[in-house]
């Protein structure tokens, strides 16, 4: 019986089973116009390092935590 080894498997560059690359985290700055999948259009009013972004969506202000998977810069 074979057991799993502690060494990760080597993946060939032309393998169809590649591990998907992690997209680079988008950086936002104050004044950027953004769109969010839940809240809609807004403007960045504050940035807390790489951990969160404060956005004014018109009727409400929300703090969006990192990762910003549902928010995109326009």
Secondary structure, DSSP 4 states (H G I P E B T S, - for coil): -----SSPPP--TT-TTPPPPPPPPP---TT-EEEETTTEEEEEEEEETTTEEEEE-SS-EEEEESS-TTEEE-
